[in-house]
Amino acid sequence: MCIKIRKILLSGLYCVCLLAIASQKAKAQPWSEKAASTVMNVWKDTASANKWAYEQGVFMRGIEEVWLLTGDKKYFKYMQNYLDGLIGADGAIKGYKEDDYNIDNILLGRAVLTLYKVLGSEKYYKAAMQLRRQIKNQPRTNEGGFWHKKRYPNQMWLDGLYMCEPFYAEYATLFNEEEDYNDIANQFIYMENHARDIKTGLLYHGWDESKKERWSDPKTGLSQNFWGRADGWYAMALVDVLDKIPMNHLKRGELLAILGRLATAIQKYQDASTGLWYQVLDKETEKGNYLEASASCMFVYALAKSVRQGYLPTSYQPVAEKGYTGIVNKFIETDANGQVNLNGTVSVAGLGGTPYRDGTYQYYLSEKVVQNDAKGIGAFIQAAVEIERLAHVTDGKGKTVLLDSYFNDEHKTDKNTSKLISYHYKWDEMDNDGFSLFGHIFNNYGLKTATLNEAPTVTNLKKASVYIIVDADVPKENSDAKYMEQSHVKAISEWVKAGGVLLVFNNDTGNAEFKHLNTLMAKFGMQFKEDSRNHVKTPNFEQGAIYIPAGNTIFETAKKVYLKEISTLKVTPPAVSALTDKGDVIIATAKYGKGTVFAVGDPWFYNEYTDGRKLPADFENFKAANDLVSWVVGQIGNKK
């Protein structure tokens, strides 16, 4: 009996070890990064290999999301190299014909907008303008819905919503064309009004307003079947657009209601045993139907992201996770060379054209199923990123991190649009000066990012769990610089005392305001010295290196960071040094009542030094930013 028990115990231990090894491998490189490597290997970023097509738009979005999740410059460089092979110095796009009015051709423009936001180059602006001009002139149905293509007159396809609307919404947000949000929302409303089946809750693939196409029903104009990827396109488009539609927009509620109805149908038609979805969604038991990879990835993406963003209740998280497990189990394989491949994607499906596609059940089963289809693996990367982002999303769920834009309120004229814009350490800035990546990390921990444009008060700080003050203005930066006053000190210190977490990112002498800010810091036993150290002569980055000793309670993973031209701190109780270098206090913290204060004499976590594009790889500012956010979230709940 003892031998038998020992065998059982050893067997159990063996299984636990296998699971631990598998878990460690997954931690070493997540599926999103593995699949991104496949994309960069299969679709080279050389000019001769590049193609302007919607398929590339799908995987390019995945590559961008992996870059934002890792801070690894190789992903951004891939995007840049690929697009630079297609976009000339004058903004002309190789292979693109505006007067084709093919809505598929808009999708890759999302990557163009990202390059413009990061690099600010005029050629990307001009390329994006071309695509926006196509949208302006795109043929429409009588009520205003976009035709899918000029050669497909009077037709709206579900596919088209993903091809156009996310770009359209991002463009409208970036260039403050708020009047376009109505038009964007209407595309989803029109499509649901025409294509939704009341019985199943699913949407038919296409709708022909003229009702003349052979594939269309002569009474309704609808195609015959619920193609999985078509509903997937629509679902992904909807959640991406919701990211941009303002909270107070009149049609936002309608879009959320549409998403809720569609999510109910998606869950209903999820295969119970595998967690996957079928090529034709409602014909699970009919001969020839099969579980399809791209639709499954798209549904996982849409559901997981909706849970993370609060568009859907958390009850959908297990639905997404079950689908993701099914995808990995059934469709993912690693070949002899170590490359991760995605099987099981239908290569294409459409309506009409030559040869004619009649939209029958048999038609949808007739198209080839392939490995590493761009649409499939691109959707898989996006799904994987969203699942990975759920890891800590409950840690700070329901909390808000508020970024000051009162003491730091610089403006400049955009060189391309000539509009006056707020800049320097802002959540939505993706260029070197922005805090977009820092905000992305906070979002990964479930916190919502918001901006405070007014002076801090007891009332407006109440909505925040975390408040960030960064690089308060001096007159050379802002002729209307606003200084810390006693009323502000009182409001902020009382908010901290009640449990708030205050993060202060100052700057060095000559680039920061000290006198007034230090009246606040004095409340917590801190003073920024009016000094400047760690001067760096590029490219001698080592001059800005600071090493973090083992056991640091804030920075648990980062060991070497970059801090350039910083002021140091003087601390007295209750403040303590959280990082000292060569006798200087670089970072200080303090417990004050129920709250916590963190201070450093540098803006530090702006994109230039976190997004991987500039610093040598051995600097770990991105890790340090993640460490800090993790620590901050822990402080929110720590009232001792």
N, C-alpha and C positions, 0 to 999 in steps of 0.2 A: 504493500500500500504506500509506504514511504517513497519507494522508487517511482511509483506512478505519480504521486503528488509532485515529486521533484521534477519529473518530466513535464508535467503540466505547467509548473512554475517557470521552468526554463523556456518552454514554448511561448508562454505569455511574455516573458522577458525579451525573447527574440523578436516578437511582434512589436513590442514597445520600442526596441532598438531600431527596427526597420522604419517605424513611423517617425522616430526622432531623426534618423538619417534623411528620410524623405523631406521632413519639415526643414531641416538644415539646408538641404539643397534648394528648396523653394525660397528660403530666406536669402541664400547666396545670390540668386538671380531670379526675380519673379518672372512669371509667364509673359508679362507685357514686354519686358526687356528682351526675352528670348525671341519672341515673335517679331519685335522691332529689328533685331539682328537679321532675321530671315528676310524681311522687306528690304533692308539695305544691301543684302547680298543678291537678292533676285532682281531688284530694280535698281540698277546702279545710278549714281548721281552724276554721271558723266553726260556732257551735252549731247553726244551722239545717241545716247540711249533714252533721252527724256521725251516725254509725250504729254501734251496738254489734254487730259481726259478726266472724266468724273471718277473713274476707278482710282486714279492716283490721288484724287481729292479725299477719298475715304482713308487710304493708309497714311496719307500725309497728316491728316488730323490725328491719327493714332500716334504717329511719330512726335507730333507737337505735345501731346498729352504726356508721353513718356519723358520728354525733355523737362516739362514742368514738374514731373513727379521725382525726377532724379537730379536735376541741375547739372546734367552731363552735356557738355558742349557738342559732343559728336552728333547728337540728334538734331540740334539746331543747325550745325554745319551741313548736315545732309539735306535739310530743308532748303537752306540757302543755296547750296551748290545745284540742287535739282532745279529750283525755280530760276536761278540765274542762267541756266542753260536754255530757258524758254523765253525769258523777258529781256528785251534789248534795252540799251541805254535810254532810248526814247519811250520806253514803256510798251512797245509793240510786243504782242504775244505770238510766238511761233506756233503755227498750226491752228490758230483761233480765227474764226470768221464770225464777226458780229452779226452780219445779215443772214446767217443761217437761223438765227433765233432758236437755237437749240438750248433748252434750259439746263441740260446736263453740263454745259460748258461753264456754268457759273461756279460750281462746287469748289474747284481747286483755287478759286479766288479767296477762300478763307485763309489759306496759307499765305497768299500775297498780303492780305491785311495784317497778318501776324508779322511778316517781315517788315512791313511799313511801320508798325507800332514799335518794333524793336530797333530798327536801323534808321528809320526816317527818310530813306532814299526816295528821291522824286520819281524814279522809274517805277517803283512799286505803287506809288500814289496814282500815276498815270495808268498803269495796268488795271488797278481797281476801278478807276473812273470809266474805263472802257466797259467793264462788266456791268457797272451800275447803269451806264447808258443803254446797254442791251435790255436790262430790266425795264427801264423807262419806256422802251419802244416795243417790248415783247407783245405779240398779238394776244388778245384776251377773249374770253367768252363774253356774252352780253352783260353778265352781272359783274365781270371784272376778274375772273379767274385766269391765270396764265395758261396759254396753250403749252403743251409739252414741247412741241417743236413746230416750226413753220410748216414742215412737210407733214405734220399730223394735225391738220386744222380742227378746231373746235374741241380738242381733246385735253382733258386733265387726267394725269396719272398720279397715283400716290407717290411714285418715285420722285416726281418733280418737286414735291414739297421739300425734300432733303437737298435736292440739287440747288435750290435757289434760296429758300427762306432763311436759313441760318446765316448765309453771307449777307443777305439783304438786311437782316436785323443787326448784325455786327457793324455793317457799314453805317446804318442809321444811327447807331449808338456812338460810333467813333466820330462821326461828322455832325452830330447833333441835328439830324433830320428826323425829328420826333414825329412829324406828321405821317411818316411812312409806317409807323407801328400799326395803324388801322388797316392799311393795305395788307401787311404781313399777316395779321391775325385773320383777316377775311379769307385768305387762301385756305386756311385750315377749316374755317367755318363752312365755306362753300363746299369743300371736298367732303366733309362729314355729312352735310345736308343731302348731298347727292349720292354718296357711295356707301353710307352705313346701312347695314342690314339689321333690322330691328330684332329679328329672331336670334341671331348669333352674336350681335354686337361688333362683328368684324366689318372691315371695309373692302369693297370690291376693288380690284386692281385699277380699273379705268372707267372713265365716264365720257361719252361722246354727246355733246350738246345737240348736234345735228341729228343724232340717232340714225345715221346713214351707214356707218361702218358695219361690215358683216359680223364683227365680233360683238357688236352692241345690241342690247335688247331694244326692239323697235318701240317699246312703250317707255322704258326708263332711261335708255342710253347706256346702261351699265354693262360691263363685261360679266362673264359667267361665274368666275371663281375668286376665291380668297387666296391669293398667292402670298406665301409667308413673307418673302423679302419685301414685297410691296407694303404690307402693313408694318414691317420693320422700318422701312425708310420713313414712313409717316410718323411712327413713334419716336424715332431718333430726332427727326426734325422738330417735333413738338417740344421735346424737353430742352433742346439746344436753344430754341427761340425763347422759351420761357426765361432763360438766363438773362435775356436782354430786354424783355418787355417790362416797363416800369411797374412797380408794385401797385401804383394808384391808377394804372391804365384801365379804362372802362371795359375793355375786352379781355383782360387777363383772366377774370373769373370764368368766362366762356371757354377759354383755352384749357384751364385747369379741369373744368367739367368734362370737356372732350377727352382729356387724358385719363380721367377717372373711368369713363365709360370704356375706353379702349383697353385700359389695364385690366378691367374686369374680364373682358373677352380674351385677352392674352392669357390670363391665368386659367380661364376655363378650358382653353385648348392646349394647355401644356400637357405633354405626355406624362402620365402618372409614374411610370416605371423609370424613365430615363431623365425626365426633367426637360426634354427637348421639344421642339416644334416641327411639324410636318411641312413638306413642300407646299401642299395644298392643305390649309390649316384645319378645315372641318371634315376632311375625308380620311381620318386616321385608319379606318378599317378597310378602305377600298383598295382593290388590287393595284399594285405598282407604286403606291404612295410611299414616301420615305422620309426619314428624319433629315432635316437640312441644316447645314452649319451656319450659313450667313444670317438667316432669319433668327436662329436661336441666339446668335451673338448680339444681334440688334435688340432683341427683346430683353436680354440680360442687361445690356447697356442702359436702355431706356428705364427699366424698372429700378436698377441699382442707383442710377443717377437721380431719379425722381425721389427715392427714399432719402438719399444724402442731402438733397436740396430742399426736402420738405414738400415736394409737389404731390407725393403720395404717402399714405400712412406706412409705418414701419412693418406692417403685416406683409408687405410685398418683398421685404428683404429676403426671407426664406425662399420665396419663389425665384428671385434672381439668383440666389446662391445655389439652389438646386439645379437651375439651368446651367450655371457656370460649371458645376461639377460634372454635369452630363456632357458638356462640350469637351472638357479636358479628357474625360474617360473615353469618349467615342471618337472624337475627331482629331485630337492632338497626338502626333507621334514624333519621335526623335530618330533621325536617320543615322547611318553609320558615321557620318561626318560631324555629328552633334547638332545638326540643324533641326530646329523645331518646325514641323510642317502641319498645316491645317488641311484635313481632308473634308470631303462631303459638301462642297459648295456648288450649287448649280451655276453654270457659267453665265447664263443670261436668260431672261424671259421678257417678252414684250408683247405688243399688240399691233396687228396690221403689218405694214411693210412688205418687203420682198425678200425671200418667199413669205407668203402671207401667214401670219400667226393669228389663229382664230380664237384663242383664249379658252379652248376646251380643256377639260381635265387631261385628256390624252396629250394635248400640246405641252402642258406644263411638265409632264413626265418625260417628254421627248428630248429636252435639252440636256446637254452633257453635264455630268458631275465631275468636278476637277479638284486637283490639289493646289493649294496656295493661290487661289484666285484673289486678285487684289481687293475686291470688295469684301470677300470673306475674311481674309487675314487682317484687313484694315479694321473691320468691325470687331474682330476678336481682340485686337490690341486695345481698342476703346473700351470693350467690355471688361477686359482684364484690369485696366487702369481703374475703372469705377469700382470693381470688386476690391481691389487693393486699397483704394481710398476709404473704403468702409471700415478698415481695420481699427481706426481710432475715432470714428465719427461720433460715437456716443459719448466720448470723454468730455467734450465741451458743448454737447447738443443743447440748444436753447440759449446759449450765451452769445454775447456780442463783444467784439473788440472794436473800440472807437478810436479812430485816428484823428488827431488834432489837425485842423486846417485854418486855425485862427492865429496862433502864434507863428506858424509856418504857412505863409500865404503868398507865395511868389507866383507871378504870372509872366507869360511871354507870348509873343505873336508867332503862331505856327507859320513856318516858312512856305508851306504849300497852300494852305487854306486862307492865310492872312487873318485868321480868327485868334482872339485873345484866349489863351487857355491857362488853367491852373496847372502848375507842375512842381516837381521836386518832392520826392518821397510820398507819392500818392498811390492808392491801391490800384487804380486802373492804368497806371503808367507801366509800359513794358520795356521802355528804353533803359539806358544805364542808370538814370536817376530815380527810377520808380521803385515802389514797394510791392509790385504785383506778385512776385514770387513769395515774398514774406506773407502776403495775404493768402496766397494759395495754400501755404503750409497751415495757417490758422484754419482755413476751410477744411483741410484734411482732418483736423481735430474737432470738427463740428461747429466751430464758431462762425458766426456771421460777421462780415466786415462792414463797417459803416464809418462815415466821416462826420466830424463835428466842425461846422463852419463858423459857429458862434463862440463867444466866450464861454468857458466852462461855468456851469452853475450846479447847485445841488439837484435841481430838477432835470437838466439835460444829461447829467452823468448817471442818473439812476438806471437808465436803460442799458448801461454798459457794465460788464464784468471786468474788462480790461480797457485801460485808457493809455494811449501812446502819445507822448510829446517828442517831436524830433526836430532838431536844428532850428530853434526859434530865430526869427528873422532879425537881421541888423539893417540899418538904413541903406547900406550899399546894395542889398538884395531887394529891399522893399521900402520905398520912400514912406509908406504908410505902416511901418512896422508897429506891431502891437506888443506891449510888454506885460509881463506877469505883474498883476496888482494884488493888493491884500485881499480883495474880495475873491479873486481866483484862488489864491493860496488857501483861504478858508474853505471854499467849496471843494477843492481837490483833496485837501488833507482830511476833511470830514468824510468824504466819499471813501478814501483809503481806510480810514479808521473803521468804517462800517463793513469793510470786507473787500474793497476794490483792489485790483492789481494795477499799479502804475509802472509803466516802462518809460524811462527818459533816455533818449539818445541825443546827446549834445554834440558839439563839434569842438575844434581846437580854437585857440585864441586868434582873432582876426576873422574868423568865419562863423562865430557864434556869439550870442548874447549871454553874458554871465551874471551881471549884477542883479537883474530882476529875477532871473530863473533861480539863482541861488537863494533867494528869499523863500522859495518853495522847498528847495532841497534841504535847507536848514531845519525844517520841520522833522526831517527824518535822519538827522545827524550826518548829512552829506554836504560837501561843497565841491563844485567843479573848480579846479585850479585854472588860472588863466595861463596855461602853458601849451606846449605843442611838442610831441615826440613822435617817433617812428616816421621820420621823413624818408620818402622813397624816391629814388631816382630811377624811373622806368628804364630798363626792365629788371632792375635789381629788387625783385619782389621780396627777397629774404630780409630786406631792411624793414619790412612791415610784419615780419613773422613774430607771433607770440605762441609759446607752447603751453598747453594746458596740462597740468600734472594729473596723474591718475587719482581717482577718488573725488574729483570735483563734483559737487552735488547738483550742479546745473548742467554742465557739459559732460554727459556720460559717454558719448561716442566720439566727439570731436577732440582731436589731440593737437592739431596745429592750425592756427587761424591767422587771418590777415587783418590787421588794423593799421590804417595809414593816417598820419597827421591827427593825432588824438590828444585830447586833454585828459589829465589824470584827476584823481579824486582824493580829498581828505575826508576821513571818516571818524566819527565819534559815536558812542552808543546813542540810539539802538542800531546804527549802521555797522556793518562788518564788510571786510574785503571778501569778494567772491572770486577774485582772480588778481594776483599780484605778480608783477614782472619787474625784475631788477630793482626791487624796493618801491616801485610805484604801484598804487592801487589802480588797476585798469577797470575793474568792474566792482560795484558795491551793491549790497542788498540790505534791506531793513524790514523788520516786522514792525508795523505801526497799528496798534489796536488789532482788529481782525484782518487787516489787509497787509499787502506786501509791496515793496518798492524795489525796482531794479534800475540801475543807472550805469551808463557807459559814455565816455566822452567822444563818441563818433556815431554818425547815422548807421554805420556798419552793415546792416542787412539790406541795403539797396541792391538792385539787380546787378549792377556792375561787378559786385563781389559775391554774388550767390548763384548766378545763372550759368556759371561754368565757362563763359565765353572768353574771359580775360585771364583769370588766375591760373597758375600752374596747378596740375591735378593734385599735388600733395597738400594744398591748402584746403581746409575742410569747413569753410564758412557755411556751406549749404547744410552740412551735418550740424553745425553749431546752431543754426537757425531752427532746425528741427528739434534739437535738444532744448533750446530755450522755450519754444512753444509748448513742448511736453511738460516742462517744469512749470510754466505759467498756468497751464490747465490744472496741474496739481495744486497750485497755490489758490486757485479759485475756490476749491472745496476745503481748503485748510484754514480753518478759523481759529486755530490755537494761538 
